[in-house]
Every structure is written in structure tokens, then in C-alpha cells.
């Protein structure tokens, strides 16, 4: 259906470089004719709302640690009231599309703009203002020294041209976009499911290889370890502490003050810097050379394994290169091979296996978050093949997982293309580049689809959670 959409039969100039020509029967009005400032305060009893580029306006969670927001002041009496249907704009991020329609009565930051929005279909108005051409308009209407510090001006905003199709056409546009986003959501969720299955397959490959080896006909014997079961007859069982030195980093974070963190210094490596068994260092959390001398015990070297001891137990990475020395953060345990009977790369694969993760989670402590110490890891019993076999197992895992990684990359690229397609489709439809009236009329009356805003947020959250 979407592929059959055609342009309108007649167009005229909109007067805007970013909007170009628009359907000849659409009105074009400046934003000032559609908005009126709404200024109500002293309602701290109302729910707290926030504005984000991905979600628009939403009720802010006071308990979700995943929502990264500024600290909430104790006194909310000066916060602005936003009534359901009001247009709320984060004036400092309007150039990113950070605006939307309030879904319910609530309060927002005093730094936000709140307006009564006079438009026939508020959902259409929100989709229009957050579309790509309008991001450029709001950027032009913002002043600032550099990107990221722009501030939307009332004067510039009031001059932004707003496209106004007839009310029934606004409804038709949102109906088609709701249907299209529903189809895109299904496609994205299907691809996400395949990616999940491929990641699970990678874990199966690793677990099988580090517990049974890669020779299917090799004789087996009981390992005496519950999560392994039988293992190759010629393998041995050792404790982690017998083949690796464990260095649990002390609470040096409590010894660091804010002024001791330096931009572009020596990165402090935490579990969040571990991706697919490798370290992706960031200089956002870094220390200077003077502090490095005090923390020499935490310094990382090539061949070290760094493992998370809080939160995502079993997550670990191999240090393959060190630029000017990295420091192991307090949320991790540093493991260093002290015996030639174990290869660092093999142990990293073994430690990241599902069986090890499950075993460590059972041993971990912590009321709200798993928490390991070096003693728990040192006592862990593991299977150990000969060194030459460890090398073959590692090569096998890398070869098998490469196939999965290639497929995962392809699916992630397809998801990215679907997102780009959705962005372009929304922009083309709400600005009149494509005529959806006939398509809307063909949609069944009993069409079951999410509201456009909910569907859009679901797409963003579903994709962002894995990218």
C-alpha cells in the first residue's frame, strides 16, 4: 500500500526552503497563530512529566534507574502545569525534536515552554513538528554559541510555517501512519527476535565447546561439576585460583574527588566498557598520571581478564591492547594468568559461558544486585583441556560465532534502514509529498493499531535497547 502512494495532483510554494512545495489546498500559517502560552504553577500534586526526542512527552518514572534525568528538587511549586493536549517544548533541545503533546495533566520543568495548541488533530501536529524538516526549522529558530547549547527563541519559533491540511485529511494521515508504523514494528520485532536467537546460539556454541570440546567422538568421564556433567576423559578439573591470580580492586573510588577526574586522561575500565569480550575504553571517566602512581595495583596489562563483579555477572573482557595504561574499576575483578596451562583468551571464553554465569549468580551476594568477591571466583572449579586443545577450541568458537555475528550485523543494518524509512515516510506524508487519502479509505474500519505516538515510541525503545 505504501509503495503505491503518489504525490498530490497540484502544489504551490510553501515559502520555506525545508518544506518546498505543498499541496495547493493546504493552508500555511505561522506557528504564532496556533499557540498561546499557558502559564499555571503551584500544582506539585500532579505527576511529573518529561520530554525526550524519542518519546515526546511522557510521565517520568521516579523509581526507574534507567531514566537518566536531572535531580528532582524538593519544592516543585514553581514547575509549570501542562494540561492534557498542551504542546510542551524543551527549548534547549527543540532543534533535536524534543517536544510533544502532554498525554495527561502534569508538571514540567520551568525551563520548558507550554502552549495551548489550536490544531484540529493534535497527533498530526505533534508528528509534523517532530518531523525532520521541522527539526531544521527549530534549529534555525534557536540561538547559541555551539551545537548542544542552543536555546529556542520565542521570536524565531513564532515565524515557523505550519502546514494545515483539512481536518479530515489530518485524521487520514495519522490513520495511515498508525497502520504503517504497526507494520514496521512487527518487522523490527521479528528481526530483534532472530537476533536474540542468534545471540543465544553463540552462548550454546561456547558452552558446548568449553565443556565437551570440539571432537564429538572423544571418550567422556564425569566431571563432578553440576553445570558441566560429563567432560572429555583427558581433561582435568582445577580451581580458578590455582591457575589465575585474582586482584579485586579496592574502593579507590571513595578516594577520588571530582577534581581528580581529568578529561582525556587514563580510562578507568568498568563493566559498561565491556562489549563482546573486548574492552571499548572511554575517556569520560579517567584519571591523571599523578593518580596512576597511587593505583598501580589496578593497572591493566595485555592478557589480563577483567570481569564484572556487580550486576551482570559473567560479563568479562580480554585486554588485547593498552594505550598508556588502563585502570581496572571497582566494579570489576582483575584476573591474571599465573600458569602456562591456561590461555587468557580461552579462559575469557570459558568465563563468559552460560554455565559459569549461572554458577556465579548462585554464589553471589547482594540484596538488590549480584555482587562477587575474588574468593568466590577463586574457589570456582572449571574444566581444563591441554593448551593446544584450548587453542583449537578458541579458533572453533571464533569461526562459528563469526557466522552468527555476520547475520546479526545484517539484521541490525536492516533495522537501521527500517528506522530511516520510517523517518522519511513520516516527513513525506505530514508535509504533503505523498497523498494518503485513497490509502486511508482502503484501510478496514476495524483496523487494530496502536496510536501513532505509542507505536513510534515502541519502535524507538525496541531498537535502542539493542544498538
Secondary structure as GFF3:
##gff-version 3
##sequence-region A 1 467
A	DSSP	three_ten_helix	2	4	.	.	.	ID=ss1
A	DSSP	beta_strand	11	13	.	.	.	ID=ss2
A	DSSP	beta_strand	21	23	.	.	.	ID=ss3
A	DSSP	beta_strand	27	30	.	.	.	ID=ss4
A	DSSP	three_ten_helix	31	33	.	.	.	ID=ss5
A	DSSP	beta_strand	35	37	.	.	.	ID=ss6
A	DSSP	beta_strand	49	52	.	.	.	ID=ss7
A	DSSP	beta_strand	56	59	.	.	.	ID=ss8
A	DSSP	beta_strand	80	82	.	.	.	ID=ss9
A	DSSP	beta_strand	87	90	.	.	.	ID=ss10
A	DSSP	three_ten_helix	94	96	.	.	.	ID=ss11
A	DSSP	beta_strand	99	101	.	.	.	ID=ss12
A	DSSP	beta_strand	106	108	.	.	.	ID=ss13
A	DSSP	beta_strand	112	117	.	.	.	ID=ss14
A	DSSP	alpha_helix	122	129	.	.	.	ID=ss15
A	DSSP	alpha_helix	132	140	.	.	.	ID=ss16
A	DSSP	beta_strand	142	143	.	.	.	ID=ss17
A	DSSP	beta_strand	151	152	.	.	.	ID=ss18
A	DSSP	alpha_helix	154	158	.	.	.	ID=ss19
A	DSSP	beta_strand	161	164	.	.	.	ID=ss20
A	DSSP	alpha_helix	167	212	.	.	.	ID=ss21
A	DSSP	beta_strand	220	222	.	.	.	ID=ss22
A	DSSP	beta_strand	230	232	.	.	.	ID=ss23
A	DSSP	beta_strand	236	239	.	.	.	ID=ss24
A	DSSP	alpha_helix	240	243	.	.	.	ID=ss25
A	DSSP	beta_strand	244	248	.	.	.	ID=ss26
A	DSSP	three_ten_helix	252	255	.	.	.	ID=ss27
A	DSSP	three_ten_helix	258	260	.	.	.	ID=ss28
A	DSSP	beta_strand	261	269	.	.	.	ID=ss29
A	DSSP	three_ten_helix	271	273	.	.	.	ID=ss30
A	DSSP	beta_strand	274	275	.	.	.	ID=ss31
A	DSSP	beta_strand	278	279	.	.	.	ID=ss32
A	DSSP	beta_strand	286	287	.	.	.	ID=ss33
A	DSSP	alpha_helix	289	294	.	.	.	ID=ss34
A	DSSP	three_ten_helix	296	298	.	.	.	ID=ss35
A	DSSP	beta_strand	305	308	.	.	.	ID=ss36
A	DSSP	beta_strand	316	318	.	.	.	ID=ss37
A	DSSP	beta_strand	327	328	.	.	.	ID=ss38
A	DSSP	beta_strand	332	337	.	.	.	ID=ss39
A	DSSP	alpha_helix	344	351	.	.	.	ID=ss40
A	DSSP	alpha_helix	354	363	.	.	.	ID=ss41
A	DSSP	alpha_helix	374	378	.	.	.	ID=ss42
A	DSSP	beta_strand	381	384	.	.	.	ID=ss43
A	DSSP	alpha_helix	387	430	.	.	.	ID=ss44
A	DSSP	alpha_helix	437	442	.	.	.	ID=ss45
A	DSSP	alpha_helix	452	464	.	.	.	ID=ss46
###
